[in-house]
């Protein structure tokens, strides 16, 4: 059964190709090969301001540069977010994008008497693919993957995306070609399965 998949490429450096780009390409190829519809948005190509207050987040209109991206989030059945771990967290570009795109009235609604509100993006699943310099096992067990868990629970889960799965890819600077190719095959398989 084909799925509508949105890939958000969150590597902030658009000046050259990075591992995140290659991984997303392999995911995309697997998805296309199995009949899924795919849209890809490169966050580094978007121009948008950072939000600076809760009032601005609630009341200012979505920047026109993000209208198509927000529409694509509403369109998809499965969202895949790629980014490198920077200073233990997602790059500021990714956080800024999510703050802009996942606004009240779209991603969730306030409900009187319910502090959690109503989730606006239920019925969609997600995968977070994170590359990092440290071994993934250290990030997962020593640091408890704190920032990725926060993203999954406090942002993606809050707006209704479920299940949210993760792929942590560590030691990227010292990764052998054989290991890199194994990851490419894995992402191709995940794309084929729309997982």
N, C-alpha and C positions, 0 to 999 in steps of 0.2 A: 504494500500500500504506500503510495507516494505521499511525501510530506512537503510542506512549505518551510524551507530552512532559511534563516537569516544568519549570516556570518558577520560579526562585528570584529574587524581587524583593529586592535587597540594599540599596536606598536606606534609610539608617537613620532618616530623618525621615518619620514617618507622619502628621504634623500637616497636611500639604497634598500635593497632587499635584505631581510633578516630571517632568522629561523622561523619566527612567527608567521611570516608571509608564506614560506615554503610549507609549513604545517597546514595552514589554512588552504593553500592550493591543493594539497593532497586530500584534505577533507572534502573540498569542493568537487574534485574529480571523482571521488568515490560516490558522492551524492548524485552527481549528474549521471554517472554510469548506471545507477539503479533507479533512474526515473524521477528523482526528487526535483522540485523546483527550488532554485537557490538564488538568493540575492546576497551581495557582498557590499558592505560599507566600510571604507577605510577611514577611520576616525581622524587620522592625520590630515586628510584632505578637506575636512570641514572647518569652517571659521564660525566660532560662536563665543560669546562672552561668558565669563564665569559668573555664577550667581553669588551675590554678596549679602543677601538677607532672606529671611523667611518670607517677608512681605513680597519681595521681588519674585521668589519662587512660586508663591501662591497667585499673584495678581498680574505679573507682566506676561505678555504673550510669548509663546514659543518663538525663538528666532526663526525667520523664514528659511535659513540654511539648514534647519533641523526638521522641517516639516516632512520631507520624504523619509527621513530616518525614523521618525516617530510612526509614520504610516506603515513602514516596513515592520516595525516591532508589532504593531497591531495585526498585520497580515500573517506573520509567521506562526507556525505551530511548534517550531523548535528553534531556539536561539543558541548560537555558539559564539562565545566571546574569547578572543585570543589576546594575550598581553604578556609582556615580560615583567617579572617581579623587580620593582625598583624601590630601594630603601625599605624592603619588607612588605611592600603593598603594591596596589595597582598604580600605574602612572597617573599623574594629575589629569591628563587629557581624558582618560577613561572615566575617572570620578566626575569630572566636570560635565562630560557628555551624559552620564547617567542621571546626574542632578537635573540637567536641562530636560532630557527626554522623558523621564519618569515622573511627570508632574501630576498633581492632584487633578482629578477630573478625567485623566487618561489612564494612568497606571493604578490608581486607587481613588476611592472616594471617602470623604469624612462621613461618619455616621454618628449621630448624637447618641451618647450612652455606650458607644463601643470604641475604646481607645485604639483598637487595631484597624478600624474602618472596614471598608469593603474592597477586596482585592480586585483590580481591574484587568489583570492579565492571566486569569485562571485558564486551565485547559492547554497550557503551553509548557513544554519542558525546556531544559537548558543544559549546556555543558560549558564549563570554564576550563580553558587550556592555558596554563601558565608555564613560561620558561624561566629558568633561573640559573645563576652561576653556581650556587651551592648544591650539594647533593639533595635531591628531592626528599630522601628519607630523613635527612636532618631537619629540613623545613617542616615536614609532616609531623615528626615525633618530638624533636627538641622545641621547635617553635609552635607546634600544634597547628600549623597552617592557619594561624590566627586571622590574617587579613582575607584569605580566600574564604574561610568559614564565615567571616563577617559579611562579605559580599553575598555569599549564598543565602545566609539566613536573613540579614538585615536589609538587603536591597532586593535581590531577586525573589526570595521567598516572601518577603513583605508584600510584593505586588502580585503574587500568585503563581509565579513560575515554579513548577514542581512536576517531576523530580528535577533536582539540579545535581548533575554529576561533575566530577572534576578530573582533569588529567594534569598531573604535575610532572614537568620534564626538567630534571636538574643536570648540573655539571655540563652546561652547554658549551663552555669555552674549551673543554678538554674532550668532548664527545668524539668518538671514532666515527668514521664514515659508515661502518657496519651498524653501529648503534643508531646513527642518524637515519639510515635507511629503514631500520626496524621501526622507528617512530613514524616515518612516512607511511609505511605499510599499515601501521596501527590506525593512523588518522584516516587513511583511505577506507579502512574497514568501518570505522565509526561513522564516516560520511555515508557509506552504503547503507548502514543500519539506521541512519538519522538519529544517532545517539550521541 
